[in-house]
Amino acid sequence: QVQLAESGGGLVQPGGSLRLSCAASGSSFSIYVMGWYRQAPGKERELVATISSGGRTNYADSAEGRFTISRDNAKNTVSLQIDSLKPEDTAVYYCKADRYGLGSWIYWGQGTQVTVSS
């Protein structure tokens, strides 16, 4: 079992940047494929990016080069750098842990709100 805690969300103007962080505790961090998902008002939760223990990354098409996922296995953290924020990025951003990347044991954080508005 692993517990996830997101932080770093907030209110930002269009064109600004945010760095979201997810801290994991309770289990071996390195065995989890980590990911960031988001859920906008009235929409389903969608993939933003994933990263394997070895640093292999995968991004949704909607990332458009503005998102960068990274992880620090020594600190049990995964981060999401978001640049050139758009109003369409407004959503609750969730951290996800997938044990061994098999889709069988999945854990979610509580989410952090990102609001992009003038």
C-alpha positions as a printed NumPy array, in Angstrom:
array([[  0.   ,   0.   ,   0.   ],
       [  1.152,   3.516,  -0.784],
       [ -0.238,   6.884,   0.215],
       [ -0.005,   9.83 ,  -2.174],
       [ -0.197,  13.52 ,  -1.354],
       [ -0.289,  16.181,  -4.07 ],
       [  0.687,  19.8  ,  -3.605],
       [  1.587,  22.867,  -5.63 ],
       [ -1.743,  23.748,  -7.183],
       [ -3.245,  27.197,  -7.088],
       [ -4.499,  30.159,  -9.067],
       [ -2.336,  31.329, -11.956],
       [ -2.807,  33.653, -14.917],
       [ -2.733,  32.349, -18.491],
       [  0.835,  31.934, -19.665],
       [  2.125,  31.259, -16.185],
       [  3.762,  28.136, -14.807],
       [  3.198,  25.726, -11.966],
       [  5.12 ,  22.809, -10.565],
       [  3.004,  20.123,  -8.94 ],
       [  4.512,  17.632,  -6.525],
       [  3.386,  14.237,  -5.286],
       [  4.919,  12.665,  -2.205],
       [  4.569,   8.911,  -1.718],
       [  4.831,   6.984,   1.518],
       [  4.059,   3.539,   2.876],
       [  5.747,   1.274,   0.327],
       [  8.648,   0.901,  -2.08 ],
       [  8.371,   3.821,  -4.465],
       [ 10.576,   2.367,  -7.182],
       [  8.185,  -0.474,  -8.066],
       [  5.425,   1.938,  -9.122],
       [  4.802,   3.464, -12.493],
       [  3.727,   6.973, -11.572],
       [  1.378,   9.268, -13.397],
       [ -0.493,  12.522, -13.4  ],
       [ -4.136,  12.741, -14.406],
       [ -6.559,  15.626, -14.41 ],
       [-10.299,  16.11 , -14.248],
       [-11.855,  19.322, -15.503],
       [-15.375,  20.426, -14.56 ],
       [-17.933,  18.335, -16.415],
       [-15.31 ,  16.016, -17.918],
       [-13.896,  12.6  , -17.147],
       [-10.502,  12.096, -15.596],
       [ -7.848,  11.988, -18.304],
       [ -4.206,  11.045, -18.584],
       [ -1.612,  13.8  , -18.571],
       [  1.66 ,  11.87 , -18.293],
       [  3.266,   8.752, -16.851],
       [  6.82 ,   7.874, -15.909],
       [  8.408,   4.508, -15.191],
       [ 10.924,   3.808, -12.471],
       [ 13.691,   4.078, -15.04 ],
       [ 12.47 ,   7.431, -16.335],
       [ 10.6  ,   6.391, -19.47 ],
       [  7.85 ,   8.963, -20.045],
       [  4.549,   9.041, -21.856],
       [  2.494,  12.164, -22.535],
       [ -1.05 ,  12.717, -23.658],
       [ -1.501,  14.579, -26.929],
       [ -3.078,  17.418, -24.97 ],
       [  0.227,  18.011, -23.193],
       [  1.43 ,  19.788, -26.358],
       [  4.981,  19.991, -25.089],
       [  4.002,  22.142, -22.114],
       [  4.141,  19.352, -19.534],
       [  7.185,  17.679, -18.048],
       [  6.938,  14.756, -15.651],
       [  9.87 ,  13.725, -13.492],
       [ 10.564,  11.565, -10.466],
       [ 13.097,  11.256,  -7.702],
       [ 13.18 ,   7.688,  -6.429],
       [ 15.465,   8.632,  -3.56 ],
       [ 12.938,  11.175,  -2.278],
       [  9.808,   9.199,  -3.224],
       [  8.409,  12.083,  -5.23 ],
       [  7.028,  12.706,  -8.684],
       [  6.564,  16.166, -10.166],
       [  4.692,  17.77 , -13.024],
       [  6.001,  21.002, -14.487],
       [  3.341,  22.895, -16.414],
       [  4.358,  25.826, -18.588],
       [  2.334,  28.278, -20.67 ],
       [ -0.806,  27.482, -18.754],
       [ -4.12 ,  27.882, -20.526],
       [ -7.629,  28.258, -19.104],
       [ -8.362,  24.796, -20.518],
       [ -5.797,  23.401, -18.083],
       [ -8.081,  24.252, -15.183],
       [ -8.75 ,  20.974, -13.388],
       [ -8.077,  18.909, -10.33 ],
       [ -4.758,  17.165, -10.886],
       [ -4.329,  13.702,  -9.393],
       [ -1.238,  11.658,  -8.698],
       [ -1.444,   7.949,  -9.555],
       [  0.683,   4.982,  -8.543],
       [  0.46 ,   1.727, -10.515],
       [  2.375,  -1.124,  -8.911],
       [  4.686,  -2.658, -11.503],
       [  2.677,  -0.844, -14.178],
       [  0.303,  -3.797, -14.52 ],
       [ -2.976,  -2.02 , -13.876],
       [ -3.829,  -4.364, -11.004],
       [ -2.863,  -2.304,  -7.953],
       [ -3.62 ,   1.385,  -8.39 ],
       [ -3.542,   4.175,  -5.825],
       [ -4.703,   7.765,  -6.126],
       [ -3.932,  10.954,  -4.284],
       [ -6.588,  13.393,  -3.137],
       [ -5.886,  15.853,  -5.936],
       [ -4.724,  19.443,  -6.117],
       [ -6.706,  22.228,  -7.772],
       [ -5.178,  24.16 , -10.654],
       [ -7.113,  27.224, -11.764],
       [ -5.96 ,  29.251, -14.77 ],
       [ -7.792,  32.549, -15.006],
       [ -7.241,  36.241, -15.568]])
